[in-house]
């Protein structure tokens, strides 16, 4: 599906029909956690005004594999559906303009080290005096309080402290990382949840509040029962490679030609169907594999039996056999596999929009899908400061002369 590029209009006001179309969001901060939070809100219709350093902009404009003209393929995604305003928050003039913009906003997102906003005269307390309904999302490595609050905290630190790194990778190797910045993304998603909860509460109380999203806590939140398991049994979950200990079969298995197939057959009824697909109905009554607990105890033996079956067949031969028997199975998808896959196409999981330099570009759609007020990609990440004059004129009430003066001073 091709998404028509509306392009960010210069005028303020509703920009979309998504569920958040009545919200004005001021996004401050850089890199992934804060900007991904803003991306999600913008995907669902919020007017997201991104404040960036007028000289360098968000570093995400340069991250990733560089494309012609030094542009990044990362920025069109994480900057999408936003307006860019160049504003130096380290100057009194920039801080004054920020206060004027925030006075009319519903939400502020920031992911600076705790204390930076206060240093600039932009504490929640001072901003809420002018705008009591304001919701401020503060994303940081360790939260706004506690003895570690002033430590620098990137996503990898949150992943380590939250417990994810310890359980990721092969048991005989150092902790591995996911191929994406999952700690930052989890913090952003928790911030979005907090924002929507705070906005819901505002409907009853008439007042906003602070959403304090820490990277390490956002990782900790998805660590399942690891803490409770240790507390009750003394067991510390360790790295286990491509399996979860005691959950079998659930692994990646070799195919002819060097490809891999993922098979999940750990439920009793699913395992029975897998045994039939393998032509090994005897496995269903084998004492080693007769139920979930038994399969967990004999996990390696079972994986070896399945691997012996898969390695002499191609992935394209195996998949239809397994799916016909109702066994969850999949290839390991890469970007090229996603573009033409009928499931991705049918659900418009990948969309195309127009970029002023690159032309037509593809990226993931807005998720989750809402039946009545869906999100959408309206335009890719804008040029640095593309909307500075329009936003300052219409939202901060600045004249053309004042805007020209601020530009000469390097404030915008």
C-alpha positions as YAML, in Angstrom:
chain: A
units: angstrom
residues:
- id: 1
  name: UNK
  ca: [0.00, 0.00, 0.00]
- id: 2
  name: UNK
  ca: [1.18, 3.53, -0.75]
- id: 3
  name: UNK
  ca: [0.45, 6.16, 1.86]
- id: 4
  name: UNK
  ca: [-0.13, 9.56, 0.24]
- id: 5
  name: UNK
  ca: [2.27, 12.08, 1.68]
- id: 6
  name: UNK
  ca: [0.24, 14.95, 3.08]
- id: 7
  name: UNK
  ca: [3.34, 16.81, 4.08]
- id: 8
  name: UNK
  ca: [3.28, 18.68, 7.36]
- id: 9
  name: UNK
  ca: [1.11, 21.77, 6.88]
- id: 10
  name: UNK
  ca: [2.43, 25.08, 8.07]
- id: 11
  name: UNK
  ca: [-0.79, 25.96, 9.86]
- id: 12
  name: UNK
  ca: [-1.42, 24.68, 13.35]
- id: 13
  name: UNK
  ca: [-4.55, 22.84, 14.38]
- id: 14
  name: UNK
  ca: [-5.76, 19.30, 13.77]
- id: 15
  name: UNK
  ca: [-3.52, 17.43, 11.38]
- id: 16
  name: UNK
  ca: [-5.16, 14.01, 11.40]
- id: 17
  name: UNK
  ca: [-8.19, 12.03, 12.37]
- id: 18
  name: UNK
  ca: [-6.35, 9.65, 14.71]
- id: 19
  name: UNK
  ca: [-7.42, 9.17, 18.32]
- id: 20
  name: UNK
  ca: [-4.87, 11.75, 19.54]
- id: 21
  name: UNK
  ca: [-5.67, 14.41, 16.93]
- id: 22
  name: UNK
  ca: [-6.75, 16.89, 19.61]
- id: 23
  name: UNK
  ca: [-3.39, 16.79, 21.41]
- id: 24
  name: UNK
  ca: [-0.41, 19.11, 21.09]
- id: 25
  name: UNK
  ca: [2.89, 17.51, 22.09]
- id: 26
  name: UNK
  ca: [6.22, 19.28, 22.56]
- id: 27
  name: UNK
  ca: [9.05, 16.81, 22.07]
- id: 28
  name: UNK
  ca: [12.44, 17.67, 23.57]
- id: 29
  name: UNK
  ca: [15.41, 15.37, 23.82]
- id: 30
  name: UNK
  ca: [17.35, 13.32, 21.32]
- id: 31
  name: UNK
  ca: [18.32, 9.86, 20.12]
- id: 32
  name: UNK
  ca: [15.74, 7.09, 20.55]
- id: 33
  name: UNK
  ca: [13.78, 6.95, 23.81]
- id: 34
  name: UNK
  ca: [12.19, 10.42, 23.72]
- id: 35
  name: UNK
  ca: [11.83, 10.64, 19.93]
- id: 36
  name: UNK
  ca: [10.27, 7.15, 19.66]
- id: 37
  name: UNK
  ca: [7.72, 8.18, 22.27]
- id: 38
  name: UNK
  ca: [6.92, 11.22, 20.12]
- id: 39
  name: UNK
  ca: [6.79, 9.07, 17.00]
- id: 40
  name: UNK
  ca: [4.10, 6.83, 18.49]
- id: 41
  name: UNK
  ca: [1.97, 9.79, 19.57]
- id: 42
  name: UNK
  ca: [2.40, 11.41, 16.15]
- id: 43
  name: UNK
  ca: [1.45, 8.17, 14.40]
- id: 44
  name: UNK
  ca: [-1.94, 8.38, 16.09]
- id: 45
  name: UNK
  ca: [-2.65, 11.96, 15.17]
- id: 46
  name: UNK
  ca: [-1.06, 14.16, 17.83]
- id: 47
  name: UNK
  ca: [0.52, 17.39, 16.62]
- id: 48
  name: UNK
  ca: [4.13, 16.75, 17.64]
- id: 49
  name: UNK
  ca: [6.37, 19.81, 17.65]
- id: 50
  name: UNK
  ca: [9.96, 18.65, 17.96]
- id: 51
  name: UNK
  ca: [12.41, 21.15, 19.43]
- id: 52
  name: UNK
  ca: [15.96, 20.60, 18.20]
- id: 53
  name: UNK
  ca: [19.30, 22.36, 18.45]
- id: 54
  name: UNK
  ca: [19.17, 24.74, 15.45]
- id: 55
  name: UNK
  ca: [22.77, 23.97, 14.49]
- id: 56
  name: UNK
  ca: [23.02, 20.18, 14.72]
- id: 57
  name: UNK
  ca: [19.54, 18.82, 15.20]
- id: 58
  name: UNK
  ca: [18.82, 15.41, 16.66]
- id: 59
  name: UNK
  ca: [21.80, 13.04, 16.22]
- id: 60
  name: UNK
  ca: [19.35, 10.54, 14.72]
- id: 61
  name: UNK
  ca: [19.57, 12.66, 11.56]
- id: 62
  name: UNK
  ca: [23.07, 11.21, 11.07]
- id: 63
  name: UNK
  ca: [22.80, 7.73, 12.62]
- id: 64
  name: UNK
  ca: [22.63, 4.51, 10.65]
- id: 65
  name: UNK
  ca: [24.06, 3.78, 7.24]
- id: 66
  name: UNK
  ca: [24.59, 7.13, 5.60]
- id: 67
  name: UNK
  ca: [22.77, 7.84, 2.37]
- id: 68
  name: UNK
  ca: [23.58, 10.50, -0.25]
- id: 69
  name: UNK
  ca: [24.08, 14.02, 1.10]
- id: 70
  name: UNK
  ca: [24.93, 12.58, 4.52]
- id: 71
  name: UNK
  ca: [21.30, 11.84, 5.30]
- id: 72
  name: UNK
  ca: [20.30, 8.96, 7.55]
- id: 73
  name: UNK
  ca: [17.72, 6.29, 6.75]
- id: 74
  name: UNK
  ca: [16.83, 6.29, 10.47]
- id: 75
  name: UNK
  ca: [15.53, 9.85, 10.64]
- id: 76
  name: UNK
  ca: [12.61, 9.49, 8.20]
- id: 77
  name: UNK
  ca: [11.15, 6.84, 10.54]
- id: 78
  name: UNK
  ca: [11.75, 8.23, 14.02]
- id: 79
  name: UNK
  ca: [11.08, 11.81, 12.88]
- id: 80
  name: UNK
  ca: [7.90, 11.02, 10.97]
- id: 81
  name: UNK
  ca: [4.65, 12.90, 11.54]
- id: 82
  name: UNK
  ca: [6.50, 15.67, 13.42]
- id: 83
  name: UNK
  ca: [7.16, 19.37, 12.93]
- id: 84
  name: UNK
  ca: [10.77, 20.48, 13.44]
- id: 85
  name: UNK
  ca: [11.51, 23.71, 15.31]
- id: 86
  name: UNK
  ca: [15.11, 24.81, 15.74]
- id: 87
  name: UNK
  ca: [15.49, 26.34, 19.21]
- id: 88
  name: UNK
  ca: [18.51, 26.72, 21.50]
- id: 89
  name: UNK
  ca: [17.22, 25.80, 24.95]
- id: 90
  name: UNK
  ca: [20.47, 26.95, 26.53]
- id: 91
  name: UNK
  ca: [19.64, 30.60, 25.89]
- id: 92
  name: UNK
  ca: [17.17, 32.72, 27.88]
- id: 93
  name: UNK
  ca: [15.34, 33.58, 24.66]
- id: 94
  name: UNK
  ca: [15.02, 29.92, 23.73]
- id: 95
  name: UNK
  ca: [13.72, 29.06, 27.19]
- id: 96
  name: UNK
  ca: [11.16, 31.86, 26.99]
- id: 97
  name: UNK
  ca: [9.87, 30.56, 23.66]
- id: 98
  name: UNK
  ca: [9.75, 27.01, 24.99]
- id: 99
  name: UNK
  ca: [7.62, 28.19, 27.91]
- id: 100
  name: UNK
  ca: [5.25, 29.93, 25.51]
- id: 101
  name: UNK
  ca: [4.87, 26.79, 23.40]
- id: 102
  name: UNK
  ca: [4.42, 24.53, 26.43]
- id: 103
  name: UNK
  ca: [1.78, 26.84, 27.88]
- id: 104
  name: UNK
  ca: [-0.52, 25.73, 25.04]
- id: 105
  name: UNK
  ca: [0.52, 22.08, 24.95]
- id: 106
  name: UNK
  ca: [-1.01, 18.95, 26.40]
- id: 107
  name: UNK
  ca: [2.18, 16.91, 26.68]
- id: 108
  name: UNK
  ca: [5.92, 17.55, 26.96]
- id: 109
  name: UNK
  ca: [8.42, 14.75, 26.34]
- id: 110
  name: UNK
  ca: [12.01, 15.10, 27.51]
- id: 111
  name: UNK
  ca: [14.84, 12.62, 27.91]
- id: 112
  name: UNK
  ca: [17.67, 14.77, 29.24]
- id: 113
  name: UNK
  ca: [19.62, 13.85, 32.35]
- id: 114
  name: UNK
  ca: [17.53, 14.71, 35.43]
- id: 115
  name: UNK
  ca: [18.04, 18.35, 36.38]
- id: 116
  name: UNK
  ca: [18.57, 19.72, 32.87]
- id: 117
  name: UNK
  ca: [15.02, 21.03, 32.53]
- id: 118
  name: UNK
  ca: [15.23, 22.63, 35.97]
- id: 119
  name: UNK
  ca: [18.54, 24.29, 35.02]
- id: 120
  name: UNK
  ca: [16.79, 25.87, 32.04]
- id: 121
  name: UNK
  ca: [13.89, 27.13, 34.15]
- id: 122
  name: UNK
  ca: [11.59, 24.49, 32.68]
- id: 123
  name: UNK
  ca: [10.74, 22.43, 35.75]
- id: 124
  name: UNK
  ca: [7.37, 20.75, 35.81]
- id: 125
  name: UNK
  ca: [6.31, 22.88, 38.77]
- id: 126
  name: UNK
  ca: [6.99, 26.15, 36.94]
- id: 127
  name: UNK
  ca: [5.42, 24.95, 33.71]
- id: 128
  name: UNK
  ca: [2.33, 23.63, 35.50]
- id: 129
  name: UNK
  ca: [1.73, 27.03, 37.07]
- id: 130
  name: UNK
  ca: [0.98, 28.39, 33.61]
- id: 131
  name: UNK
  ca: [-0.57, 25.14, 32.34]
- id: 132
  name: UNK
  ca: [-2.05, 23.01, 35.15]
- id: 133
  name: UNK
  ca: [-3.32, 20.41, 32.65]
- id: 134
  name: UNK
  ca: [0.20, 19.68, 31.37]
- id: 135
  name: UNK
  ca: [1.46, 16.10, 31.30]
- id: 136
  name: UNK
  ca: [5.25, 15.84, 31.28]
- id: 137
  name: UNK
  ca: [6.93, 12.55, 30.31]
- id: 138
  name: UNK
  ca: [10.46, 12.36, 31.67]
- id: 139
  name: UNK
  ca: [12.52, 9.50, 30.26]
- id: 140
  name: UNK
  ca: [15.93, 8.78, 31.77]
- id: 141
  name: UNK
  ca: [18.27, 5.94, 32.57]
- id: 142
  name: UNK
  ca: [17.38, 5.57, 36.24]
- id: 143
  name: UNK
  ca: [14.41, 7.84, 36.86]
- id: 144
  name: UNK
  ca: [14.16, 11.26, 38.45]
- id: 145
  name: UNK
  ca: [14.92, 10.05, 41.99]
- id: 146
  name: UNK
  ca: [17.25, 7.65, 43.76]
- id: 147
  name: UNK
  ca: [21.04, 7.50, 44.21]
- id: 148
  name: UNK
  ca: [21.66, 6.66, 40.53]
- id: 149
  name: UNK
  ca: [19.45, 9.37, 39.04]
- id: 150
  name: UNK
  ca: [22.41, 11.51, 37.97]
- id: 151
  name: UNK
  ca: [24.32, 8.69, 36.34]
- id: 152
  name: UNK
  ca: [24.50, 8.69, 32.54]
- id: 153
  name: UNK
  ca: [22.19, 5.97, 31.27]
- id: 154
  name: UNK
  ca: [21.93, 4.72, 27.71]
- id: 155
  name: UNK
  ca: [19.72, 1.87, 26.58]
- id: 156
  name: UNK
  ca: [22.43, -0.77, 26.99]
- id: 157
  name: UNK
  ca: [22.83, 0.20, 30.65]
- id: 158
  name: UNK
  ca: [19.09, -0.15, 31.21]
- id: 159
  name: UNK
  ca: [19.17, -3.54, 29.49]
- id: 160
  name: UNK
  ca: [22.02, -4.65, 31.75]
- id: 161
  name: UNK
  ca: [20.57, -3.36, 35.00]
- id: 162
  name: UNK
  ca: [17.04, -4.52, 34.17]
- id: 163
  name: UNK
  ca: [18.33, -8.08, 33.69]
- id: 164
  name: UNK
  ca: [17.87, -8.52, 29.94]
- id: 165
  name: UNK
  ca: [21.54, -8.68, 28.95]
- id: 166
  name: UNK
  ca: [22.29, -11.45, 31.45]
- id: 167
  name: UNK
  ca: [19.80, -13.84, 29.86]
- id: 168
  name: UNK
  ca: [20.55, -12.95, 26.22]
- id: 169
  name: UNK
  ca: [22.99, -15.00, 24.17]
- id: 170
  name: UNK
  ca: [24.79, -18.33, 24.34]
- id: 171
  name: UNK
  ca: [25.66, -19.74, 27.78]
- id: 172
  name: UNK
  ca: [29.38, -20.10, 26.97]
- id: 173
  name: UNK
  ca: [29.78, -16.55, 25.66]
- id: 174
  name: UNK
  ca: [29.53, -13.02, 27.04]
- id: 175
  name: UNK
  ca: [26.05, -11.46, 27.20]
- id: 176
  name: UNK
  ca: [24.74, -10.55, 23.77]
- id: 177
  name: UNK
  ca: [22.49, -7.71, 22.70]
- id: 178
  name: UNK
  ca: [19.44, -7.62, 20.52]
- id: 179
  name: UNK
  ca: [20.10, -6.14, 17.08]
- id: 180
  name: UNK
  ca: [17.99, -3.10, 17.97]
- id: 181
  name: UNK
  ca: [17.97, -0.59, 20.84]
- id: 182
  name: UNK
  ca: [15.31, -2.48, 22.75]
- id: 183
  name: UNK
  ca: [15.92, -0.75, 26.11]
- id: 184
  name: UNK
  ca: [15.27, 2.69, 24.64]
- id: 185
  name: UNK
  ca: [12.20, 1.46, 22.77]
- id: 186
  name: UNK
  ca: [10.73, -0.18, 25.89]
- id: 187
  name: UNK
  ca: [11.22, 3.05, 27.83]
- id: 188
  name: UNK
  ca: [9.47, 5.00, 25.06]
- id: 189
  name: UNK
  ca: [6.55, 2.60, 25.02]
- id: 190
  name: UNK
  ca: [6.18, 2.75, 28.79]
- id: 191
  name: UNK
  ca: [6.26, 6.54, 28.55]
- id: 192
  name: UNK
  ca: [3.44, 6.43, 25.98]
- id: 193
  name: UNK
  ca: [1.42, 4.19, 28.30]
- id: 194
  name: UNK
  ca: [2.05, 6.60, 31.16]
- id: 195
  name: UNK
  ca: [1.04, 9.59, 29.04]
- id: 196
  name: UNK
  ca: [-2.25, 8.05, 27.99]
- id: 197
  name: UNK
  ca: [-2.98, 7.05, 31.59]
- id: 198
  name: UNK
  ca: [-2.19, 10.56, 32.81]
- id: 199
  name: UNK
  ca: [-4.42, 12.08, 30.12]
- id: 200
  name: UNK
  ca: [-7.23, 9.77, 31.18]
- id: 201
  name: UNK
  ca: [-6.77, 10.82, 34.80]
- id: 202
  name: UNK
  ca: [-6.78, 14.47, 33.69]
- id: 203
  name: UNK
  ca: [-10.33, 14.00, 32.42]
- id: 204
  name: UNK
  ca: [-11.41, 13.38, 36.02]
- id: 205
  name: UNK
  ca: [-9.10, 15.72, 37.93]
- id: 206
  name: UNK
  ca: [-8.49, 18.53, 35.44]
- id: 207
  name: UNK
  ca: [-4.80, 18.41, 36.25]
- id: 208
  name: UNK
  ca: [-1.75, 16.92, 34.59]
- id: 209
  name: UNK
  ca: [1.15, 15.10, 36.22]
- id: 210
  name: UNK
  ca: [4.68, 13.80, 35.64]
- id: 211
  name: UNK
  ca: [5.31, 10.45, 33.95]
- id: 212
  name: UNK
  ca: [8.68, 9.19, 35.20]
- id: 213
  name: UNK
  ca: [9.90, 6.43, 32.84]
- id: 214
  name: UNK
  ca: [13.27, 4.87, 33.68]
- id: 215
  name: UNK
  ca: [15.08, 2.70, 31.14]
- id: 216
  name: UNK
  ca: [16.09, 0.04, 33.67]
- id: 217
  name: UNK
  ca: [12.55, -0.21, 35.06]
- id: 218
  name: UNK
  ca: [11.07, -0.46, 31.58]
- id: 219
  name: UNK
  ca: [13.32, -3.45, 30.91]
- id: 220
  name: UNK
  ca: [12.60, -4.92, 34.34]
- id: 221
  name: UNK
  ca: [8.88, -4.73, 33.59]
- id: 222
  name: UNK
  ca: [9.16, -7.31, 30.80]
- id: 223
  name: UNK
  ca: [11.45, -9.73, 32.65]
- id: 224
  name: UNK
  ca: [8.58, -12.12, 33.36]
- id: 225
  name: UNK
  ca: [9.05, -14.12, 36.57]
- id: 226
  name: UNK
  ca: [12.84, -13.90, 36.91]
- id: 227
  name: UNK
  ca: [12.79, -12.02, 40.23]
- id: 228
  name: UNK
  ca: [9.96, -14.04, 41.74]
- id: 229
  name: UNK
  ca: [11.54, -17.31, 40.58]
- id: 230
  name: UNK
  ca: [14.75, -16.42, 42.36]
- id: 231
  name: UNK
  ca: [12.91, -15.20, 45.45]
- id: 232
  name: UNK
  ca: [10.97, -18.46, 45.82]
- id: 233
  name: UNK
  ca: [13.47, -21.03, 44.60]
- id: 234
  name: UNK
  ca: [16.92, -19.43, 44.53]
- id: 235
  name: UNK
  ca: [17.17, -20.14, 40.79]
- id: 236
  name: UNK
  ca: [18.87, -17.50, 38.63]
- id: 237
  name: UNK
  ca: [17.87, -17.70, 34.97]
- id: 238
  name: UNK
  ca: [20.93, -17.86, 32.75]
- id: 239
  name: UNK
  ca: [21.70, -17.46, 29.06]
- id: 240
  name: UNK
  ca: [20.30, -20.33, 27.05]
- id: 241
  name: UNK
  ca: [20.86, -19.36, 23.42]
- id: 242
  name: UNK
  ca: [17.92, -19.99, 21.13]
- id: 243
  name: UNK
  ca: [15.88, -21.98, 23.67]
- id: 244
  name: UNK
  ca: [14.05, -21.38, 26.91]
- id: 245
  name: UNK
  ca: [15.05, -24.13, 29.35]
- id: 246
  name: UNK
  ca: [12.21, -26.55, 29.97]
- id: 247
  name: UNK
  ca: [10.10, -25.25, 27.06]
- id: 248
  name: UNK
  ca: [10.33, -27.84, 24.29]
- id: 249
  name: UNK
  ca: [10.28, -28.04, 21.41]
- id: 250
  name: UNK
  ca: [10.77, -24.35, 20.73]
- id: 251
  name: UNK
  ca: [13.92, -23.68, 18.77]
- id: 252
  name: UNK
  ca: [15.58, -22.90, 15.45]
- id: 253
  name: UNK
  ca: [16.36, -26.00, 13.42]
- id: 254
  name: UNK
  ca: [18.69, -26.45, 10.40]
- id: 255
  name: UNK
  ca: [17.34, -26.94, 6.91]
- id: 256
  name: UNK
  ca: [19.01, -28.08, 3.71]
- id: 257
  name: UNK
  ca: [20.80, -25.21, 2.01]
- id: 258
  name: UNK
  ca: [21.90, -23.56, 5.24]
- id: 259
  name: UNK
  ca: [18.57, -21.94, 6.15]
- id: 260
  name: UNK
  ca: [16.85, -22.24, 9.51]
- id: 261
  name: UNK
  ca: [13.26, -22.89, 10.51]
- id: 262
  name: UNK
  ca: [11.68, -21.88, 13.81]
- id: 263
  name: UNK
  ca: [9.25, -24.41, 15.28]
- id: 264
  name: UNK
  ca: [7.11, -23.96, 18.36]
- id: 265
  name: UNK
  ca: [5.53, -27.25, 19.43]
- id: 266
  name: UNK
  ca: [5.70, -27.17, 23.21]
- id: 267
  name: UNK
  ca: [1.97, -27.52, 23.90]
- id: 268
  name: UNK
  ca: [0.76, -31.11, 24.25]
- id: 269
  name: UNK
  ca: [-1.73, -30.98, 21.37]
- id: 270
  name: UNK
  ca: [0.65, -29.06, 19.14]
- id: 271
  name: UNK
  ca: [3.44, -31.53, 19.84]
- id: 272
  name: UNK
  ca: [1.13, -34.36, 18.81]
- id: 273
  name: UNK
  ca: [0.55, -32.61, 15.49]
- id: 274
  name: UNK
  ca: [4.29, -32.06, 15.07]
- id: 275
  name: UNK
  ca: [4.93, -35.77, 15.63]
- id: 276
  name: UNK
  ca: [2.39, -36.58, 12.91]
- id: 277
  name: UNK
  ca: [4.02, -34.09, 10.51]
- id: 278
  name: UNK
  ca: [7.38, -35.74, 11.17]
- id: 279
  name: UNK
  ca: [5.99, -39.20, 10.47]
- id: 280
  name: UNK
  ca: [6.87, -40.12, 14.03]
- id: 281
  name: UNK
  ca: [3.57, -40.77, 15.84]
- id: 282
  name: UNK
  ca: [5.54, -42.89, 18.30]
- id: 283
  name: UNK
  ca: [6.94, -39.69, 19.84]
- id: 284
  name: UNK
  ca: [3.52, -38.88, 21.26]
- id: 285
  name: UNK
  ca: [3.64, -41.89, 23.58]
- id: 286
  name: UNK
  ca: [7.37, -41.93, 24.21]
- id: 287
  name: UNK
  ca: [7.81, -41.55, 27.97]
- id: 288
  name: UNK
  ca: [10.51, -38.93, 27.38]
- id: 289
  name: UNK
  ca: [8.12, -36.64, 25.49]
- id: 290
  name: UNK
  ca: [4.66, -37.61, 26.69]
- id: 291
  name: UNK
  ca: [3.88, -34.27, 28.35]
- id: 292
  name: UNK
  ca: [5.23, -30.76, 28.79]
- id: 293
  name: UNK
  ca: [7.33, -31.56, 31.87]
- id: 294
  name: UNK
  ca: [8.86, -34.66, 30.27]
- id: 295
  name: UNK
  ca: [9.78, -32.78, 27.09]
- id: 296
  name: UNK
  ca: [11.43, -30.10, 29.22]
- id: 297
  name: UNK
  ca: [13.57, -32.69, 31.00]
- id: 298
  name: UNK
  ca: [14.63, -34.25, 27.68]
- id: 299
  name: UNK
  ca: [14.86, -31.02, 25.69]
- id: 300
  name: UNK
  ca: [18.22, -31.67, 24.05]
- id: 301
  name: UNK
  ca: [17.28, -35.18, 22.95]
- id: 302
  name: UNK
  ca: [14.06, -33.92, 21.42]
- id: 303
  name: UNK
  ca: [15.79, -31.05, 19.64]
- id: 304
  name: UNK
  ca: [18.30, -33.50, 18.16]
- id: 305
  name: UNK
  ca: [15.49, -35.72, 16.84]
- id: 306
  name: UNK
  ca: [13.73, -32.76, 15.22]
- id: 307
  name: UNK
  ca: [16.97, -31.42, 13.75]
- id: 308
  name: UNK
  ca: [17.70, -34.81, 12.19]
- id: 309
  name: UNK
  ca: [14.31, -34.54, 10.46]
- id: 310
  name: UNK
  ca: [14.62, -30.92, 9.30]
- id: 311
  name: UNK
  ca: [18.21, -30.82, 8.06]
- id: 312
  name: UNK
  ca: [17.58, -32.96, 4.98]
- id: 313
  name: UNK
  ca: [14.64, -30.85, 3.78]
- id: 314
  name: UNK
  ca: [14.48, -27.35, 2.41]
- id: 315
  name: UNK
  ca: [12.71, -24.57, 4.25]
- id: 316
  name: UNK
  ca: [10.22, -24.24, 1.41]
- id: 317
  name: UNK
  ca: [9.34, -27.94, 1.74]
- id: 318
  name: UNK
  ca: [9.10, -27.95, 5.52]
- id: 319
  name: UNK
  ca: [6.91, -24.90, 6.04]
- id: 320
  name: UNK
  ca: [3.85, -26.19, 4.13]
- id: 321
  name: UNK
  ca: [4.06, -29.56, 5.91]
- id: 322
  name: UNK
  ca: [4.09, -28.00, 9.35]
- id: 323
  name: UNK
  ca: [1.47, -25.36, 8.66]
- id: 324
  name: UNK
  ca: [-0.85, -27.97, 7.15]
- id: 325
  name: UNK
  ca: [-0.73, -29.82, 10.47]
- id: 326
  name: UNK
  ca: [-1.32, -26.64, 12.49]
- id: 327
  name: UNK
  ca: [2.22, -26.45, 13.88]
- id: 328
  name: UNK
  ca: [3.56, -22.90, 14.46]
- id: 329
  name: UNK
  ca: [6.60, -22.49, 12.20]
- id: 330
  name: UNK
  ca: [8.36, -19.70, 10.35]
- id: 331
  name: UNK
  ca: [11.41, -18.65, 8.44]
- id: 332
  name: UNK
  ca: [13.64, -16.08, 10.15]
- id: 333
  name: UNK
  ca: [12.46, -12.91, 8.44]
- id: 334
  name: UNK
  ca: [14.76, -10.19, 7.17]
- id: 335
  name: UNK
  ca: [13.71, -6.90, 5.61]
- id: 336
  name: UNK
  ca: [13.64, -8.37, 2.07]
- id: 337
  name: UNK
  ca: [11.33, -11.16, 3.25]
- id: 338
  name: UNK
  ca: [8.88, -8.66, 4.71]
- id: 339
  name: UNK
  ca: [8.38, -6.53, 1.62]
- id: 340
  name: UNK
  ca: [6.59, -9.13, -0.49]
- id: 341
  name: UNK
  ca: [5.11, -11.38, 2.20]
- id: 342
  name: UNK
  ca: [1.33, -11.70, 1.68]
- id: 343
  name: UNK
  ca: [0.56, -11.23, 5.39]
- id: 344
  name: UNK
  ca: [2.54, -7.98, 5.52]
- id: 345
  name: UNK
  ca: [0.86, -6.83, 2.31]
- id: 346
  name: UNK
  ca: [-2.67, -7.72, 3.41]
- id: 347
  name: UNK
  ca: [-2.34, -5.85, 6.70]
- id: 348
  name: UNK
  ca: [-0.33, -2.95, 5.24]
- id: 349
  name: UNK
  ca: [2.42, -3.58, 7.77]
- id: 350
  name: UNK
  ca: [4.92, -1.88, 5.46]
- id: 351
  name: UNK
  ca: [3.87, 1.42, 3.90]
- id: 352
  name: UNK
  ca: [5.36, 3.76, 1.36]
- id: 353
  name: UNK
  ca: [5.54, 7.53, 1.62]
- id: 354
  name: UNK
  ca: [7.30, 10.31, -0.27]
- id: 355
  name: UNK
  ca: [10.56, 11.83, 0.92]
- id: 356
  name: UNK
  ca: [11.70, 15.14, -0.59]
- id: 357
  name: UNK
  ca: [15.22, 13.80, -1.24]
- id: 358
  name: UNK
  ca: [14.91, 10.01, -1.45]
- id: 359
  name: UNK
  ca: [11.59, 9.88, -3.28]
- id: 360
  name: UNK
  ca: [9.34, 6.94, -2.40]
- id: 361
  name: UNK
  ca: [10.56, 5.18, 0.76]
- id: 362
  name: UNK
  ca: [9.19, 2.21, 2.69]
- id: 363
  name: UNK
  ca: [8.90, 1.86, 6.46]
- id: 364
  name: UNK
  ca: [6.84, 0.05, 9.09]
- id: 365
  name: UNK
  ca: [3.28, 1.28, 9.59]
- id: 366
  name: UNK
  ca: [1.69, 2.63, 12.77]
- id: 367
  name: UNK
  ca: [0.76, -0.09, 15.28]
- id: 368
  name: UNK
  ca: [-1.46, -1.32, 16.87]
- id: 369
  name: UNK
  ca: [-4.36, -1.15, 14.42]
- id: 370
  name: UNK
  ca: [-7.50, 0.63, 15.62]
- id: 371
  name: UNK
  ca: [-10.75, -0.15, 13.83]
- id: 372
  name: UNK
  ca: [-12.29, 3.35, 13.96]
- id: 373
  name: UNK
  ca: [-9.40, 5.80, 14.45]
- id: 374
  name: UNK
  ca: [-6.25, 4.16, 13.06]
- id: 375
  name: UNK
  ca: [-2.83, 5.69, 13.07]
- id: 376
  name: UNK
  ca: [-0.92, 6.36, 9.87]
- id: 377
  name: UNK
  ca: [2.34, 7.60, 8.43]
- id: 378
  name: UNK
  ca: [1.52, 11.05, 7.11]
- id: 379
  name: UNK
  ca: [5.01, 12.26, 6.22]
- id: 380
  name: UNK
  ca: [8.63, 11.24, 6.91]
- id: 381
  name: UNK
  ca: [11.00, 13.07, 9.24]
- id: 382
  name: UNK
  ca: [11.21, 16.75, 8.26]
- id: 383
  name: UNK
  ca: [14.22, 18.90, 7.53]
- id: 384
  name: UNK
  ca: [15.88, 20.57, 10.51]
- id: 385
  name: UNK
  ca: [13.94, 23.69, 11.45]
- id: 386
  name: UNK
  ca: [11.46, 23.21, 8.63]
- id: 387
  name: UNK
  ca: [8.57, 24.54, 10.70]
- id: 388
  name: UNK
  ca: [10.35, 26.98, 12.99]
- id: 389
  name: UNK
  ca: [8.89, 30.18, 11.59]
- id: 390
  name: UNK
  ca: [5.35, 28.86, 11.16]
- id: 391
  name: UNK
  ca: [5.18, 27.41, 14.68]
- id: 392
  name: UNK
  ca: [6.72, 30.46, 16.38]
- id: 393
  name: UNK
  ca: [4.45, 32.80, 14.48]
- id: 394
  name: UNK
  ca: [1.25, 30.88, 15.09]
- id: 395
  name: UNK
  ca: [1.83, 29.25, 18.48]
- id: 396
  name: UNK
  ca: [4.20, 31.68, 20.19]
- id: 397
  name: UNK
  ca: [2.78, 34.84, 18.59]
- id: 398
  name: UNK
  ca: [6.14, 36.11, 17.36]
- id: 399
  name: UNK
  ca: [6.35, 38.70, 14.61]
- id: 400
  name: UNK
  ca: [8.42, 38.30, 11.47]
- id: 401
  name: UNK
  ca: [10.85, 40.91, 12.79]
- id: 402
  name: UNK
  ca: [11.32, 39.12, 16.10]
- id: 403
  name: UNK
  ca: [11.84, 35.81, 14.32]
- id: 404
  name: UNK
  ca: [14.50, 37.41, 12.11]
- id: 405
  name: UNK
  ca: [16.20, 38.85, 15.21]
- id: 406
  name: UNK
  ca: [16.23, 35.46, 16.96]
- id: 407
  name: UNK
  ca: [17.67, 33.86, 13.85]
- id: 408
  name: UNK
  ca: [20.48, 36.41, 13.73]
- id: 409
  name: UNK
  ca: [21.27, 35.63, 17.38]
- id: 410
  name: UNK
  ca: [21.43, 31.89, 16.66]
- id: 411
  name: UNK
  ca: [18.54, 31.13, 19.00]
- id: 412
  name: UNK
  ca: [16.55, 29.54, 16.18]
...
